[in-house]
Amino acid sequence: MNLTQPLSPFVAVLALLVAAEFLFIFYLETIATTSERTAKVFGMDTSELARDSVSTLFKNQGVYNALIAVLIVCALILGSRLAIFFLMLYIIGVAAYGAVSSNPKILLMQGGLAILCLICCLF
């Protein structure tokens, strides 16, 4: 395992897909906060999403997800396999926490692509 090797095109594509996934989560949480789609994805009623406190929390969390996407893109621009590895490790950790604290499906829904990308980083 040499994390200083250049990124393979396959790892780059997987990382870009993870970034796109996190931009989609940003869109749901920050822009389409009260939409039917957001309600379906998060298993909540639109009336709950429309509550000011929930909306504020979702929008704040959405900004964090956008930043993860930006960091992945920056790591891709730099061609840093090491940075991609640690970002995927972070995403998997957060997904594991969500799986334990909220819904087990989160591990694969939010972390699935990141797990695949992390594994591919190792080869």
Secondary structure, 3 states (H helix, E strand, C coil): CCCCCCCCHHHHHHHHHHHHHHHHHHHHHHHCCCCHHHHHHHCCCHHHHHCHHHHHHHHHHHHHHHHHHHHHHHHHHHCCHHHHHHHHHHHHHHHHHHHHHCCCCHHHHHHHHHHHHHHHHCC
